[in-house]
Amino acid sequence: MFLHGEQQRLITFSAGVTEMLTDEPVQAAIARADAAMYRAKRAGKNRVMVG
């Protein structure tokens, strides 16, 4: 929780991470990380998932 003025604000953080494989197109790694981020959000937010 954070305070903004007199109001409490809930901030969540979800992320997806992946390893870039040798000779892999950048878009493939980004797609895996993106899918992992959405899994993290569906799993309840405030987490980091590996793709």
N, CA, C and O atoms as a Tripos MOL2 file, in Angstrom:
@<TRIPOS>MOLECULE
protein
  204   203    51     0     0
PROTEIN
NO_CHARGES

@<TRIPOS>ATOM
      1 N           0.8330   -1.1810    0.0000 N.3       1 MET1
      2 CA          0.0000    0.0000    0.0000 C.3       1 MET1
      3 C           0.8760    1.2440    0.0000 C.2       1 MET1
      4 O           1.9200    1.2900    0.6510 O.2       1 MET1
      5 N           0.4440    2.2140   -0.7180 N.am      2 PHE2
      6 CA          1.1140    3.4990   -0.7570 C.3       2 PHE2
      7 C           0.0970    4.5740   -0.4140 C.2       2 PHE2
      8 O          -1.0980    4.4260   -0.6710 O.2       2 PHE2
      9 N           0.5820    5.6370    0.1600 N.am      3 LEU3
     10 CA         -0.2810    6.7770    0.4290 C.3       3 LEU3
     11 C          -0.0590    7.8360   -0.6270 C.2       3 LEU3
     12 O           1.0780    8.1850   -0.9470 O.2       3 LEU3
     13 N          -1.1480    8.3400   -1.1620 N.am      4 HIS4
     14 CA         -1.1120    9.4620   -2.0940 C.3       4 HIS4
     15 C          -2.0000   10.5250   -1.4750 C.2       4 HIS4
     16 O          -3.2260   10.4330   -1.5270 O.2       4 HIS4
     17 N          -1.3760   11.5260   -0.8930 N.am      5 GLY5
     18 CA         -2.1500   12.4800   -0.1110 C.3       5 GLY5
     19 C          -2.6790   11.7520    1.1140 C.2       5 GLY5
     20 O          -1.9030   11.2360    1.9190 O.2       5 GLY5
     21 N          -3.9730   11.7100    1.2530 N.am      6 GLU6
     22 CA         -4.6030   10.9960    2.3760 C.3       6 GLU6
     23 C          -5.2210    9.6800    1.9230 C.2       6 GLU6
     24 O          -5.8470    8.9870    2.7250 O.2       6 GLU6
     25 N          -5.0570    9.3230    0.6490 N.am      7 GLN7
     26 CA         -5.6660    8.1120    0.1190 C.3       7 GLN7
     27 C          -4.6420    6.9900    0.0060 C.2       7 GLN7
     28 O          -3.5000    7.2030   -0.4020 O.2       7 GLN7
     29 N          -5.0800    5.7880    0.3780 N.am      8 GLN8
     30 CA         -4.2390    4.6070    0.2060 C.3       8 GLN8
     31 C          -4.3920    4.1130   -1.2340 C.2       8 GLN8
     32 O          -5.4930    4.1040   -1.7840 O.2       8 GLN8
     33 N          -3.2850    3.7070   -1.8280 N.am      9 ARG9
     34 CA         -3.2820    3.1790   -3.1950 C.3       9 ARG9
     35 C          -2.6430    1.7930   -3.1880 C.2       9 ARG9
     36 O          -1.5580    1.6060   -2.6370 O.2       9 ARG9
     37 N          -3.3160    0.8300   -3.7960 N.am     10 LEU10
     38 CA         -2.7750   -0.5080   -3.9510 C.3      10 LEU10
     39 C          -2.1100   -0.5950   -5.3180 C.2      10 LEU10
     40 O          -2.7460   -0.3370   -6.3400 O.2      10 LEU10
     41 N          -0.8510   -0.9520   -5.3380 N.am     11 ILE11
     42 CA         -0.1100   -1.0900   -6.5890 C.3      11 ILE11
     43 C           0.3480   -2.5360   -6.6930 C.2      11 ILE11
     44 O           0.9250   -3.0770   -5.7500 O.2      11 ILE11
     45 N           0.0920   -3.1610   -7.8350 N.am     12 THR12
     46 CA          0.5340   -4.5380   -8.0550 C.3      12 THR12
     47 C           1.5690   -4.5560   -9.1770 C.2      12 THR12
     48 O           1.6350   -3.6430  -10.0000 O.2      12 THR12
     49 N           2.3730   -5.6140   -9.1880 N.am     13 PHE13
     50 CA          3.4070   -5.7580  -10.2050 C.3      13 PHE13
     51 C           3.4130   -7.1950  -10.6850 C.2      13 PHE13
     52 O           3.5550   -8.1150   -9.8800 O.2      13 PHE13
     53 N           3.2630   -7.4000  -11.9670 N.am     14 SER14
     54 CA          3.3570   -8.7230  -12.5780 C.3      14 SER14
     55 C           4.3550   -8.6350  -13.7200 C.2      14 SER14
     56 O           4.4040   -7.6390  -14.4420 O.2      14 SER14
     57 N           5.1510   -9.6860  -13.8760 N.am     15 ALA15
     58 CA          6.1520   -9.6750  -14.9430 C.3      15 ALA15
     59 C           6.3220  -11.0770  -15.5100 C.2      15 ALA15
     60 O           6.0610  -12.0780  -14.8430 O.2      15 ALA15
     61 N           6.7610  -11.1170  -16.7450 N.am     16 GLY16
     62 CA          7.1380  -12.3610  -17.3940 C.3      16 GLY16
     63 C           8.5760  -12.2360  -17.8580 C.2      16 GLY16
     64 O           8.9490  -11.2400  -18.4790 O.2      16 GLY16
     65 N           9.3790  -13.2360  -17.5600 N.am     17 VAL17
     66 CA         10.7820  -13.2230  -17.9700 C.3      17 VAL17
     67 C          11.0940  -14.4980  -18.7350 C.2      17 VAL17
     68 O          10.4400  -15.5250  -18.5540 O.2      17 VAL17
     69 N          12.0910  -14.4170  -19.5820 N.am     18 THR18
     70 CA         12.5080  -15.5840  -20.3470 C.3      18 THR18
     71 C          13.9760  -15.4380  -20.7150 C.2      18 THR18
     72 O          14.5530  -14.3560  -20.5980 O.2      18 THR18
     73 N          14.5630  -16.5150  -21.1520 N.am     19 GLU19
     74 CA         15.9500  -16.5010  -21.6110 C.3      19 GLU19
     75 C          15.9450  -16.4150  -23.1330 C.2      19 GLU19
     76 O          15.1920  -17.1160  -23.8070 O.2      19 GLU19
     77 N          16.7880  -15.5550  -23.6510 N.am     20 MET20
     78 CA         16.9300  -15.4660  -25.1020 C.3      20 MET20
     79 C          17.8510  -16.5960  -25.5500 C.2      20 MET20
     80 O          18.9990  -16.6810  -25.1140 O.2      20 MET20
     81 N          17.3480  -17.4500  -26.4100 N.am     21 LEU21
     82 CA         18.1170  -18.5980  -26.8770 C.3      21 LEU21
     83 C          19.0270  -18.1910  -28.0370 C.2      21 LEU21
     84 O          18.7390  -17.2370  -28.7590 O.2      21 LEU21
     85 N          20.1200  -18.9210  -28.2030 N.am     22 THR22
     86 CA         21.0690  -18.6470  -29.2700 C.3      22 THR22
     87 C          20.3780  -18.7340  -30.6280 C.2      22 THR22
     88 O          19.6310  -19.6750  -30.8930 O.2      22 THR22
     89 N          20.6290  -17.7630  -31.4710 N.am     23 ASP23
     90 CA         20.0800  -17.7240  -32.8380 C.3      23 ASP23
     91 C          18.5540  -17.6890  -32.8880 C.2      23 ASP23
     92 O          17.9580  -18.0580  -33.9000 O.2      23 ASP23
     93 N          17.9260  -17.2510  -31.8090 N.am     24 GLU24
     94 CA         16.4730  -17.1710  -31.7670 C.3      24 GLU24
     95 C          16.0310  -15.7720  -32.2120 C.2      24 GLU24
     96 O          16.6800  -14.7870  -31.8590 O.2      24 GLU24
     97 N          14.9580  -15.6680  -32.9670 N.am     25 PRO25
     98 CA         14.4360  -14.3420  -33.2950 C.3      25 PRO25
     99 C          13.9690  -13.6230  -32.0210 C.2      25 PRO25
    100 O          13.3770  -14.2320  -31.1300 O.2      25 PRO25
    101 N          14.2430  -12.3470  -31.9570 N.am     26 VAL26
    102 CA         13.8690  -11.5590  -30.7770 C.3      26 VAL26
    103 C          12.3740  -11.6820  -30.5020 C.2      26 VAL26
    104 O          11.9640  -11.7840  -29.3460 O.2      26 VAL26
    105 N          11.5590  -11.6730  -31.5510 N.am     27 GLN27
    106 CA         10.1120  -11.7410  -31.3660 C.3      27 GLN27
    107 C           9.6680  -13.0140  -30.6560 C.2      27 GLN27
    108 O           8.6770  -12.9890  -29.9270 O.2      27 GLN27
    109 N          10.3680  -14.1180  -30.8470 N.am     28 ALA28
    110 CA         10.0060  -15.3650  -30.1780 C.3      28 ALA28
    111 C          10.2150  -15.2420  -28.6680 C.2      28 ALA28
    112 O           9.3750  -15.6870  -27.8860 O.2      28 ALA28
    113 N          11.3190  -14.6460  -28.2610 N.am     29 ALA29
    114 CA         11.5880  -14.4510  -26.8340 C.3      29 ALA29
    115 C          10.5760  -13.4760  -26.2280 C.2      29 ALA29
    116 O          10.0880  -13.6930  -25.1190 O.2      29 ALA29
    117 N          10.2670  -12.4110  -26.9530 N.am     30 ILE30
    118 CA          9.2910  -11.4410  -26.4590 C.3      30 ILE30
    119 C           7.9240  -12.1060  -26.2990 C.2      30 ILE30
    120 O           7.2240  -11.8440  -25.3200 O.2      30 ILE30
    121 N           7.5430  -12.9460  -27.2280 N.am     31 ALA31
    122 CA          6.2470  -13.6380  -27.1550 C.3      31 ALA31
    123 C           6.1890  -14.5370  -25.9180 C.2      31 ALA31
    124 O           5.1600  -14.5900  -25.2440 O.2      31 ALA31
    125 N           7.2750  -15.2410  -25.6130 N.am     32 ARG32
    126 CA          7.3060  -16.0960  -24.4080 C.3      32 ARG32
    127 C           7.1900  -15.2660  -23.1350 C.2      32 ARG32
    128 O           6.4370  -15.6120  -22.2250 O.2      32 ARG32
    129 N           7.9430  -14.1670  -23.0790 N.am     33 ALA33
    130 CA          7.8880  -13.2970  -21.9020 C.3      33 ALA33
    131 C           6.4980  -12.6890  -21.7460 C.2      33 ALA33
    132 O           5.9890  -12.5850  -20.6300 O.2      33 ALA33
    133 N           5.8870  -12.2920  -22.8450 N.am     34 ASP34
    134 CA          4.5470  -11.7160  -22.8080 C.3      34 ASP34
    135 C           3.5310  -12.7410  -22.2980 C.2      34 ASP34
    136 O           2.6850  -12.4190  -21.4640 O.2      34 ASP34
    137 N           3.6170  -13.9640  -22.7960 N.am     35 ALA35
    138 CA          2.7000  -15.0190  -22.3420 C.3      35 ALA35
    139 C           2.9010  -15.2850  -20.8470 C.2      35 ALA35
    140 O           1.9310  -15.4920  -20.1180 O.2      35 ALA35
    141 N           4.1460  -15.2780  -20.3960 N.am     36 ALA36
    142 CA          4.4240  -15.4890  -18.9750 C.3      36 ALA36
    143 C           3.8540  -14.3590  -18.1220 C.2      36 ALA36
    144 O           3.3590  -14.6050  -17.0220 O.2      36 ALA36
    145 N           3.9190  -13.1270  -18.6150 N.am     37 MET37
    146 CA          3.3510  -11.9970  -17.8820 C.3      37 MET37
    147 C           1.8370  -12.1650  -17.7130 C.2      37 MET37
    148 O           1.3060  -11.9170  -16.6300 O.2      37 MET37
    149 N           1.1480  -12.5800  -18.7640 N.am     38 TYR38
    150 CA         -0.2960  -12.7700  -18.6560 C.3      38 TYR38
    151 C          -0.6320  -13.9380  -17.7360 C.2      38 TYR38
    152 O          -1.6530  -13.8940  -17.0490 O.2      38 TYR38
    153 N           0.1980  -14.9830  -17.7010 N.am     39 ARG39
    154 CA         -0.0010  -16.0740  -16.7300 C.3      39 ARG39
    155 C           0.1360  -15.5410  -15.3070 C.2      39 ARG39
    156 O          -0.6260  -15.9240  -14.4190 O.2      39 ARG39
    157 N           1.1070  -14.6610  -15.0960 N.am     40 ALA40
    158 CA          1.3070  -14.0750  -13.7680 C.3      40 ALA40
    159 C           0.0810  -13.2630  -13.3560 C.2      40 ALA40
    160 O          -0.3510  -13.3400  -12.2060 O.2      40 ALA40
    161 N          -0.4670  -12.5070  -14.2580 N.am     41 LYS41
    162 CA         -1.6600  -11.7120  -13.9390 C.3      41 LYS41
    163 C          -2.8460  -12.6070  -13.6050 C.2      41 LYS41
    164 O          -3.5810  -12.3410  -12.6530 O.2      41 LYS41
    165 N          -3.0320  -13.6680  -14.3880 N.am     42 ARG42
    166 CA         -4.1560  -14.5830  -14.1330 C.3      42 ARG42
    167 C          -3.9660  -15.3690  -12.8380 C.2      42 ARG42
    168 O          -4.9430  -15.8020  -12.2280 O.2      42 ARG42
    169 N          -2.7150  -15.5540  -12.4160 N.am     43 ALA43
    170 CA         -2.4260  -16.3240  -11.2090 C.3      43 ALA43
    171 C          -2.6100  -15.4960   -9.9370 C.2      43 ALA43
    172 O          -2.4050  -16.0090   -8.8370 O.2      43 ALA43
    173 N          -2.9850  -14.2500  -10.0680 N.am     44 GLY44
    174 CA         -3.2850  -13.4550   -8.8920 C.3      44 GLY44
    175 C          -2.4710  -12.1820   -8.7620 C.2      44 GLY44
    176 O          -2.5360  -11.5170   -7.7280 O.2      44 GLY44
    177 N          -1.7280  -11.8360   -9.7560 N.am     45 LYS45
    178 CA         -0.9160  -10.6110   -9.7640 C.3      45 LYS45
    179 C           0.1930  -10.6750   -8.7090 C.2      45 LYS45
    180 O           0.3000  -11.6400   -7.9510 O.2      45 LYS45
    181 N           1.0020   -9.6330   -8.6830 N.am     46 ASN46
    182 CA          2.1280   -9.5500   -7.7420 C.3      46 ASN46
    183 C           3.0490  -10.7550   -7.8210 C.2      46 ASN46
    184 O           3.4560  -11.2910   -6.7900 O.2      46 ASN46
    185 N           3.3800  -11.1830   -9.0150 N.am     47 ARG47
    186 CA          4.2970  -12.3080   -9.1870 C.3      47 ARG47
    187 C           5.0680  -12.1950  -10.4910 C.2      47 ARG47
    188 O           4.7080  -11.4370  -11.3910 O.2      47 ARG47
    189 N           6.1270  -12.9650  -10.5630 N.am     48 VAL48
    190 CA          6.9540  -13.0430  -11.7640 C.3      48 VAL48
    191 C           6.9230  -14.4870  -12.2300 C.2      48 VAL48
    192 O           7.1600  -15.4040  -11.4440 O.2      48 VAL48
    193 N           6.6320  -14.6900  -13.5080 N.am     49 MET49
    194 CA          6.5720  -16.0370  -14.0740 C.3      49 MET49
    195 C           7.6410  -16.1450  -15.1580 C.2      49 MET49
    196 O           7.9730  -15.1700  -15.8320 O.2      49 MET49
    197 N           8.1680  -17.3560  -15.3060 N.am     50 VAL50
    198 CA          9.1840  -17.6410  -16.3190 C.3      50 VAL50
    199 C           8.5060  -18.2510  -17.5300 C.2      50 VAL50
    200 O           7.6420  -19.1180  -17.4060 O.2      50 VAL50
    201 N           8.9120  -17.7850  -18.7040 N.am     51 GLY51
    202 CA          8.3080  -18.2980  -19.9320 C.3      51 GLY51
    203 C           9.2730  -19.0610  -20.7730 C.2      51 GLY51
    204 O           8.9070  -19.5540  -21.8400 O.2      51 GLY51
@<TRIPOS>BOND
     1     1     2 1
     2     2     3 1
     3     3     4 2
     4     3     5 am
     5     5     6 1
     6     6     7 1
     7     7     8 2
     8     7     9 am
     9     9    10 1
    10    10    11 1
    11    11    12 2
    12    11    13 am
    13    13    14 1
    14    14    15 1
    15    15    16 2
    16    15    17 am
    17    17    18 1
    18    18    19 1
    19    19    20 2
    20    19    21 am
    21    21    22 1
    22    22    23 1
    23    23    24 2
    24    23    25 am
    25    25    26 1
    26    26    27 1
    27    27    28 2
    28    27    29 am
    29    29    30 1
    30    30    31 1
    31    31    32 2
    32    31    33 am
    33    33    34 1
    34    34    35 1
    35    35    36 2
    36    35    37 am
    37    37    38 1
    38    38    39 1
    39    39    40 2
    40    39    41 am
    41    41    42 1
    42    42    43 1
    43    43    44 2
    44    43    45 am
    45    45    46 1
    46    46    47 1
    47    47    48 2
    48    47    49 am
    49    49    50 1
    50    50    51 1
    51    51    52 2
    52    51    53 am
    53    53    54 1
    54    54    55 1
    55    55    56 2
    56    55    57 am
    57    57    58 1
    58    58    59 1
    59    59    60 2
    60    59    61 am
    61    61    62 1
    62    62    63 1
    63    63    64 2
    64    63    65 am
    65    65    66 1
    66    66    67 1
    67    67    68 2
    68    67    69 am
    69    69    70 1
    70    70    71 1
    71    71    72 2
    72    71    73 am
    73    73    74 1
    74    74    75 1
    75    75    76 2
    76    75    77 am
    77    77    78 1
    78    78    79 1
    79    79    80 2
    80    79    81 am
    81    81    82 1
    82    82    83 1
    83    83    84 2
    84    83    85 am
    85    85    86 1
    86    86    87 1
    87    87    88 2
    88    87    89 am
    89    89    90 1
    90    90    91 1
    91    91    92 2
    92    91    93 am
    93    93    94 1
    94    94    95 1
    95    95    96 2
    96    95    97 am
    97    97    98 1
    98    98    99 1
    99    99   100 2
   100    99   101 am
   101   101   102 1
   102   102   103 1
   103   103   104 2
   104   103   105 am
   105   105   106 1
   106   106   107 1
   107   107   108 2
   108   107   109 am
   109   109   110 1
   110   110   111 1
   111   111   112 2
   112   111   113 am
   113   113   114 1
   114   114   115 1
   115   115   116 2
   116   115   117 am
   117   117   118 1
   118   118   119 1
   119   119   120 2
   120   119   121 am
   121   121   122 1
   122   122   123 1
   123   123   124 2
   124   123   125 am
   125   125   126 1
   126   126   127 1
   127   127   128 2
   128   127   129 am
   129   129   130 1
   130   130   131 1
   131   131   132 2
   132   131   133 am
   133   133   134 1
   134   134   135 1
   135   135   136 2
   136   135   137 am
   137   137   138 1
   138   138   139 1
   139   139   140 2
   140   139   141 am
   141   141   142 1
   142   142   143 1
   143   143   144 2
   144   143   145 am
   145   145   146 1
   146   146   147 1
   147   147   148 2
   148   147   149 am
   149   149   150 1
   150   150   151 1
   151   151   152 2
   152   151   153 am
   153   153   154 1
   154   154   155 1
   155   155   156 2
   156   155   157 am
   157   157   158 1
   158   158   159 1
   159   159   160 2
   160   159   161 am
   161   161   162 1
   162   162   163 1
   163   163   164 2
   164   163   165 am
   165   165   166 1
   166   166   167 1
   167   167   168 2
   168   167   169 am
   169   169   170 1
   170   170   171 1
   171   171   172 2
   172   171   173 am
   173   173   174 1
   174   174   175 1
   175   175   176 2
   176   175   177 am
   177   177   178 1
   178   178   179 1
   179   179   180 2
   180   179   181 am
   181   181   182 1
   182   182   183 1
   183   183   184 2
   184   183   185 am
   185   185   186 1
   186   186   187 1
   187   187   188 2
   188   187   189 am
   189   189   190 1
   190   190   191 1
   191   191   192 2
   192   191   193 am
   193   193   194 1
   194   194   195 1
   195   195   196 2
   196   195   197 am
   197   197   198 1
   198   198   199 1
   199   199   200 2
   200   199   201 am
   201   201   202 1
   202   202   203 1
   203   203   204 2
@<TRIPOS>SUBSTRUCTURE
     1 MET1         2 RESIDUE 1 A MET
     2 PHE2         6 RESIDUE 1 A PHE
     3 LEU3        10 RESIDUE 1 A LEU
     4 HIS4        14 RESIDUE 1 A HIS
     5 GLY5        18 RESIDUE 1 A GLY
     6 GLU6        22 RESIDUE 1 A GLU
     7 GLN7        26 RESIDUE 1 A GLN
     8 GLN8        30 RESIDUE 1 A GLN
     9 ARG9        34 RESIDUE 1 A ARG
    10 LEU10       38 RESIDUE 1 A LEU
    11 ILE11       42 RESIDUE 1 A ILE
    12 THR12       46 RESIDUE 1 A THR
    13 PHE13       50 RESIDUE 1 A PHE
    14 SER14       54 RESIDUE 1 A SER
    15 ALA15       58 RESIDUE 1 A ALA
    16 GLY16       62 RESIDUE 1 A GLY
    17 VAL17       66 RESIDUE 1 A VAL
    18 THR18       70 RESIDUE 1 A THR
    19 GLU19       74 RESIDUE 1 A GLU
    20 MET20       78 RESIDUE 1 A MET
    21 LEU21       82 RESIDUE 1 A LEU
    22 THR22       86 RESIDUE 1 A THR
    23 ASP23       90 RESIDUE 1 A ASP
    24 GLU24       94 RESIDUE 1 A GLU
    25 PRO25       98 RESIDUE 1 A PRO
    26 VAL26      102 RESIDUE 1 A VAL
    27 GLN27      106 RESIDUE 1 A GLN
    28 ALA28      110 RESIDUE 1 A ALA
    29 ALA29      114 RESIDUE 1 A ALA
    30 ILE30      118 RESIDUE 1 A ILE
    31 ALA31      122 RESIDUE 1 A ALA
    32 ARG32      126 RESIDUE 1 A ARG
    33 ALA33      130 RESIDUE 1 A ALA
    34 ASP34      134 RESIDUE 1 A ASP
    35 ALA35      138 RESIDUE 1 A ALA
    36 ALA36      142 RESIDUE 1 A ALA
    37 MET37      146 RESIDUE 1 A MET
    38 TYR38      150 RESIDUE 1 A TYR
    39 ARG39      154 RESIDUE 1 A ARG
    40 ALA40      158 RESIDUE 1 A ALA
    41 LYS41      162 RESIDUE 1 A LYS
    42 ARG42      166 RESIDUE 1 A ARG
    43 ALA43      170 RESIDUE 1 A ALA
    44 GLY44      174 RESIDUE 1 A GLY
    45 LYS45      178 RESIDUE 1 A LYS
    46 ASN46      182 RESIDUE 1 A ASN
    47 ARG47      186 RESIDUE 1 A ARG
    48 VAL48      190 RESIDUE 1 A VAL
    49 MET49      194 RESIDUE 1 A MET
    50 VAL50      198 RESIDUE 1 A VAL
    51 GLY51      202 RESIDUE 1 A GLY
